[in-house]
Amino acid sequence: MASVTFVGLLSELVPSGLLPQMSEGLGVSEPQVGFLVGVYALASALCAIPLVSATLAVNRKQLLLVLLIGFAASNIIVALASSYSVIIASRIVGGICAGVMWPMIAAYGTRLVPENMHGKAITVIMSGNTLGISIGLPVMTMIGIAFGWRSAFMVLGLSVAAIAVLAYFHLPAVEGEKLSKANSPLAVLKQPSILIVLLLTFLGVTAHYGIYTYITLLVEMFDFAGGIELALLIFGIGSVISVIVSAKIIDAYLRPLIVSMLAGGGISMALFLIFQGSAGISHVAFFLWGLAFGPLVTMYQTAVSKQIEKAKDVATSVQSSVFNFSIMIATWVGGILLTRFPEAGINGIVYLSLICFVLAALLALVAKRTLRSS
């Protein structure tokens, strides 16, 4: 399951590491390449709730295999297509698959372990997300730079196909459940605690992805020593460390974990703004940012899972929808700042991230009842 989230994350973010190469190869602007991340997220956001609800009764293993085939096809088509429009369409297909995969796989995993281990199970499954950032994205970026950006998408597509074969032989079959009024998306949204987690998700994701989508441009602006490859590596090391730690403490210390991760993200953005890429300090800032990013998905999915006993698939689909809407909004706002307010540029996006981190940290501090530990 962790390997599925690994390739799911890469399917979404590979364009972020290859902005200049894809821009030149397709003859489009860098914000248009950034849009490929945004449209993927938008498709995920729009389709998560209705499709998760529609497929709730389907066997979890069978559904996951269908989604993996969709991921593989989406990436292979991007690797082969010469038309920007075809690539957008293919990204939409990948986004639809992601919209169903992210919420269903977390709930799939929690049904295999006792309740007091739900947070740990989600952390292990979502560690693929962190490893995708720390290892997968730097590797895909290096492949794309060395052999052309299309090769990165082809390698990714073939890797997804291989994971589908492994999933067929090794994952357990788990039956779905019937959709009812009690476990509908509307019933989930009537819970105030769920709404608090959704607001935290929106602020936290916007803070991270607003700038992460354009991380290549951030590195170029700073003339960062070591380039994008080293920046992603440092970021990834921080992410791996934090996800390992969070796996041990998330069930017992959910709220302190969320507050500290949000504070760490805010401090990293402040370092970028104050020191403007100074050698050494900028490297520390990337590491701290990676620490803050590591448990991003895990924290909020665990928080949602603790608010509801049944229909965790539906509840996490609502959270996943907000997660992906937030990526889309962050990418869109970032593109506006780059194109319409060039004098603000990357610094404007960093300021946006800092504000979101601060607001989210304050909300997490006061949400004692919602972010309770087990």
ABEGO torsion letter per residue (X at the ends): XAAAAAAAAAAAAAAAAAAAAAAAAAGBBAAAAAAAAAAAAAAAAAAAAAAAAAAAABBAAAAAAAAAAAAAAAAAAAAABABAAAAAAAAAAAAAAAAAAAAAAAAAAAAABBAAAAAAAAAAAAAAAAAAAAAAAAAAAAAAAAAEAAAAAAAAAAAAAAAAAAAAAABBBBBBBBBBAAABAAAAAABAAAAAAAAAAAAAAAAAAAAAAAAAAAAAAAGBBGEAAAAAAAAAAAAAAAAAAAAAAAAABAAAAAAAAAAAAAAAAAAAAAAGGBBGAAAAAAAAAAAAAAAAAAAAAAAAAAABABGAAAAAAAAAAAAAAAAAAAAAAAAAAAAABAAAEAAAAAAAAAAAAAAAAAAAAABAAAABBX
